[in-house]
Amino acid sequence: MELLVLIKQVPASQNVETDPKTGNLIRGSSNVRMNPHDLYALEAALKLKDLSDCRVTALTMGPPTADSVLIEAYAMGVDHCILLSDSAFAGADVYATSYTIAQAIAKLHPFHIIFCGRQSTDGDTAQTGPAVAAQLKVPIMNWVSEIIDANDEQVTVNQLIENKIYTLHSAYPCVICVENSIGIPRVPSLSLKLSAKRKKIQRMSLADLGNADPICYGSSGSPTAVRDIFTPKPQKRGVIYSESADFLSKKLQEDISSFLKNNREEQYVD
Amino acid sequence: MNDTNIINDTYSSYLSDESGYYGHADNISFPKDQTSLLQIAQNLFDEQIPVTMQGARTGIVGAGVPTKGAIINISKLNSILGLHCENGTFYLRVSPGVLFSDLEQCLQACKFDTKEWDDDSQAAYQQLLEDKNKFFIPGPTEKTATVGGAFAMGAAGINAVHYGAFQKQVERISVKIPSGDFWNIQRGEFLFSEEGCKLPNGKFLPFLLSENEISPTTPFLYGRPGMDLIDLFAGSEGMYGIITELTLRLTPSPENMWGVACFFDSLSCALDFIEFLISHQYEDVVLSAIEFADSKALEYVCELKKTSSKLSDIPDISDEIQCMIYFELLSETENSEATENVLFEILSVLEDMGVPEQRTWAACGNDEIERLRKLRHAIPESINQRISFNHLNNPYATKISMDFSAPTQHFRELFKVYYDDISESDIPAVIFGHILDCRLHINFLPETEIQTFGSKNLLLKWADKIKAYGGLVCSENGLGKTKRYIFSNAITSLERQLILQTKEFFDPMLLLNPGNCFMEKY
């Protein structure tokens, strides 16, 4: 079985700067890491590999320095890595990113399952996995908390929505976006960690894709315009009361009523 | 008195710490700056009220737990005050309540809140930004500890053999003495001679024992020739003065750093592996840490993992595992090849020992290594959780522990003694800790009064053995209130007299941190 895992390099810190003109994240080569949610996607694929005869490929789209996340993927145990990198891809939104990845996948051998993490910690949209599925016109299963079975015909998973678990089946190929409850990502073994750097990374650029028209990629292929990305400042502080239980129960009641009232009003305003 | 609160339900948690030891106090203060700390301390000294200094309450011997009087909690004294550069070395001036985690975050991002910094500090900051190195401060593995607390307790950390204990990173301290003096002590400025040590106020702390009367096995609670006055305050558990500021030396981060956890299904195999590690020396590559955890320690961590979100990224550990050896290698050379070659050699040894590939976990660089260190550091916390759980059903359930140290070459004999005696006594016990210097933490978890008595007797027996090897009966974490009994038994009456004289020299009214290291009177 052929498995593909989509991974991404993201800023290691939440205090990232955005370009004031484009609204895009400024991605330096230092202080970057693999998107933590993608580690779970890798783990899901590697678990299948532990149980059956699977070949796992990891693919990332990003600058040349993004190869560090692929080395990490090799260290975890994937069999092959691909870096999708071209200056024409820079500034891509979810649409252009998913289009680019889908174009690359179309050029590779067929995959049974394409794994994605829940979301990235920089873009935070949780849309790229479903968008890739849409571009490829294959089924998508989101919020997957468990892979129950993957046989020659189909894959069966548990999907966690709110507090309910739904069991879903899909024929191949399909896209699976995993939840972090899928399993704790493994720590690389010493042997794999030492050999990871020496393994070959396949590189793909615009010229390798079926559609090589740069207008379809990167910022020019992106319908989204990001004005700004920021972390909302906390507005409220905790309060410590040391009064009697009677006082506290009344105060709590008042505060909850006041919160509910304000919250309701805010919803109407929106 | 400013920032002072009567102890009530809101503040009752400040009557304990991670040791689980409970105490008593009348009030607690949270000074926010040095001026307020000095004022509060002076008022307490004037009124002759005993005071216990308290950090982040991460201590495991109850040194920050009060027994009477007042508490001064330094958690709000958490500013990074300035930076200076001297002969190419950077020094950071901090308040004692700064957490290691905050320092680490600032140093990793090289980002500080410099609004209140003077011009010299601002200039040094520019130099730091332009420096090609990244910096860190070698310290304890407990990142939520305060620097003041770690200094007072003589905390060491897993890389102490290579970098020295945390106190060795401290270049200068400001300290308030109960007699009323306030001193700034620069490392190297006040050293103990054969006669004693001249103090910043011009007085002389006499040196009351001759060198041949000093046991090398006693912690540095009194001066000895060549010792720096800073190191007398370090590890003194707050008994001699209140540290109000510290200046810390920054160490360039190593270019290459690896951490590897190896899981063994037999203790003898693990000991052979340790033997291999310590008997080999490599050019340009330093073995900076070797840590040990036995099967019980790993079992308790797995239990803690079920409820602790901070361990959520640690994979499960098989029940078949008998022990873990975790080691760290570092190299200052830019080329990673030397380190990797050493690791290939170690890998080949592990393969020859039949350790399966998936039973080694490897990490490279600070962020990855932190994941493995979390596993190591969760061990004492997991033991304390188990004790609390046991105590719910059994009032006799407690923890009796000690952290001995001895020259590394004795590790096999010590393991044999520890495990033979534990097995014979049938008292539940956990062993983990540092192999280099045999700084192992031995924790008994007795469940009956007889087992408690037996645990203490074994520790006393081992203390004699440790002294015979030229080791220390207390190597880190301090004595506080929970380990003082063994200390009292392990030192000579002359040493005891000297420590008491030192205490009374600085604190004649015995107001500071009552009960630490000695019985309640002190």
Interface residues (C-beta under 8 A of the other chain):
Chain A: A12 S13 N15 N31 R33 A75 I184 P185 R186 V187 P188 S189 L190 S191 L192 K193 L194 I240 S242
Chain B: N8 D9 T10 A109 K111 V260 A261 C262 S312 D313 I314 P315 D316 E340 L343 F344 I346 L347 L350 E357 Q358 R359 T360 W361 A362 A363 C364 D367 R371 L372
